[in-house]
Amino acid sequence: MSTVQELDAEYLAHTYGRFPVTFVRGEGSALYDEEGKRYIDMGSGIAVNVLGYADAEWIAAVSQQAGKLAHASNLYYTQPQTELAQLLCQRSGMKRVFFGNSGAEANECAIKAARKYAADKVGENVRPVIVTMENSFHGRTLATLAATGQDMFHHDFGPFPTGFRYVRPNDVRDLKAALEQDDVCAVLLETVQGEGGVVCLDESYLKAVRKLTEERDVLMMVDEVQTGNGRTGKLFSYQHFDLLPDVVTTAKGLAGGLPMGACMLGERVKDVFGPGSHGSTFGGNPICAAGALCVQKRLTDELFSEVERKSRYILQELSPLPNVKSVTGRGLMLGVESNQNAGQLVKRLLNRGVVALTAKTKLRLLPPLTIPDSDLETAVQIIKEEINQ
Ligand SMILES: Cc1ncc(COP(=O)(O)O)c(C=O)c1O
């Protein structure tokens, strides 16, 4: 065990089952440990490092901003935050943005926005319920845990906030039943359930959600914390489906490695918040915003077609393997169900210099969007060998 690992065991809260590796630096799609061993990154720090590591433009943007102005309270205007909000609105179809520091915070903001929207219209506590999907994941704060439609998260930390109702994903009838009682202000969903095992919601279902929510003046809120920022081959995954949600949340890849979350408010909800109704000390911090602006400028249609091409390559290579049962997901967010134990498989891959993730029983692949073909091909070859065992 290295010193770092011994000190970690003594001084860190034991919230993570860590792998016995200490990373010290990264470059492109490669990570290096204390001994200088090179690993190909197929996880992006769980969908964060969209441009890989040590990207020259991103370093310049962030360090220049750090030298100019690292932080000013949200009581004042700052240029990078404003510019980023404008760009996100122009590219998403949303109208205003609230910045926080994480995915959970972005979803907390969405939950508050939905409750406030209904409160303004029909009175407080008349329509407080937010419908979410079984098998979803929305974060680790108390409200976002309550929003998460997996029982295993609903223990030990109660009482949890109330006002959440779970429905079966891809089941329109179940959704209709949940909306029948006139107490619902919003439906919150991921188009691809990431932590839930890289499970795609059907296009027809997403369109039905949009139609049913519109008819009932209920908000459609899409959690793009994991699927956003080019991950699925569009800037935001709902853009595959010719529909516009009322609220979109994102984080992870947004600032390319710095902590930042955004809750983007569409036309119907753009004015729900007034001064004092929500806030964050660090949200929209100039350094994070400068990093995010750099990421946004790099997330071009050209990059998205590369994401699609690399996705097809992984699918073509892994789907036909006799030990592979299915490959699910979209773009560079893929889940591989095989007859290998996913946890064991990830450990073996790490030993062989490939960093990958699990999602429930699946191997989960979330490489940097900029991964070069040479690294991708090597990683896929190693994955094939380990799955073929
Ligand atoms: C879909 C989704 N929403 C929310 C979150 C929570 O994000 P954070 O860990 O940044 O709070 C995650 C994290 O995995 C996620 O995948």
The ligand as a MOL file (V3000), in Angstrom:
LIG
                    3D

  0  0  0     0  0            999 V3000
M  V30 BEGIN CTAB
M  V30 COUNTS 16 16 0 0 0
M  V30 BEGIN ATOM
M  V30 1 C -27.9950 11.2500 -13.8880 0
M  V30 2 C -27.2750 11.7660 -12.6790 0
M  V30 3 N -27.8270 12.7440 -11.9560 0
M  V30 4 C -27.2160 13.2540 -10.8760 0
M  V30 5 C -25.9860 12.7880 -10.4670 0
M  V30 6 C -25.3210 13.3870 -9.2610 0
M  V30 7 O -24.2640 14.1820 -9.6710 0
M  V30 8 P -23.1490 14.7150 -8.6030 0
M  V30 9 O -22.3960 13.5110 -8.1560 0
M  V30 10 O -22.3360 15.6760 -9.3880 0
M  V30 11 O -23.9090 15.3570 -7.4970 0
M  V30 12 C -25.3680 11.7650 -11.1930 0
M  V30 13 C -24.0620 11.2260 -10.7730 0
M  V30 14 O -23.6710 10.1430 -11.1030 0
M  V30 15 C -26.0270 11.2460 -12.3420 0
M  V30 16 O -25.4850 10.2680 -13.0690 0
M  V30 END ATOM
M  V30 BEGIN BOND
M  V30 1 1 1 2
M  V30 2 1 2 3
M  V30 3 2 2 15
M  V30 4 2 3 4
M  V30 5 1 4 5
M  V30 6 1 5 6
M  V30 7 2 5 12
M  V30 8 1 6 7
M  V30 9 1 7 8
M  V30 10 2 8 9
M  V30 11 1 8 10
M  V30 12 1 8 11
M  V30 13 1 12 13
M  V30 14 1 12 15
M  V30 15 2 13 14
M  V30 16 1 15 16
M  V30 END BOND
M  V30 END CTAB
M  END
